[in-house]
Amino acid sequence: MSLEKDPDAFYNKLKSQLIETSEWPTEYLYKFIVSSDIHKIAEIEAVFNNMGAVINTKESRNGKYTSVSVNVRMKTPDDVIEKYKEVGKIEGVISL
């Protein structure tokens, strides 16, 4: 199911999976792909500012894209989804 076609269904399914597979609070790993634009990367980092997140970036071989991995302790599945929604507002970001 695509996030673009039915975001509510996507997030409901994700929430159910998070509840079933983790004990909360838990460490959660977010992964995003974005063009190698320092401003876009900084926008993603800002979403997780002051949360104690460990953020790693890795440029693609040709340097056109950058993967951004964010490892952060989250309190609830709803908190995880809220961060996905915040990052989703940044143009050109692909959530994995």
PyMOL commands that set and color helices and strands:
alter all, ss='L'
color gray80, all
select helices_A, chain A and resi 7-21+38-47+77-88
alter helices_A, ss='H'
color red, helices_A
select strands_A, chain A and resi 26-35+54-59+65-74+94-95
alter strands_A, ss='S'
color yellow, strands_A
deselect
rebuild
show_as cartoon
